Amino acid sequence: MRCKKAEDFFLDYKDLSEGKKGFLKEHFKICPECLKEFEEYNAALGLLQKALDFKPPANYWEGFSPKKNSAFPLFDFKSYLREKLDKLLALLRTPLLGPVPAYVFSVLILIGAAISFSSVFRSGGYSSGGLVNNLIIYEGQLLSAKDDGLLTIYTVSQK
């Protein structure tokens, strides 16, 4: 119980009366653990007091403050535009999804061209617009053709 009472006096040691300080000194003669703990407590308080009383030297803040006398470089609009243009051109030169879309697009164009020319090979001749010549005229209908040089228009009418 005496150690607990002595530990309660540690915090208020500087404000203690002479009688209580004497009690602590007598206890420290008996209990070396409390003496060691009290010395560690006083050492920690000493470090804290030293940190609170810190007075920085005159040039202490020079490393932290920004340099006011150093000039900022002027904004160069030409180099800014050149940099942005280079980035844009690099984007246009670089395939976004790699070479695969270009190959797929090329194959689709070849397939489309093959389909459009396939009617030429099936009918044996060229038909306008890629249509096959399979016009059926029933009895009683008339077929008339109007050619304006670029396009031939066929019309079917009743007799």
Secondary structure as UniProt FT lines:
FT   HELIX           2..10
FT   TURN            11..12
FT   HELIX           13..15
FT   HELIX           18..30
FT   HELIX           32..52
FT   TURN            58..59
FT   HELIX           60..63
FT   HELIX           77..93
FT   HELIX           100..123
FT   HELIX           128..130
FT   TURN            139..140
FT   STRAND          141..147
FT   STRAND          152..158
//
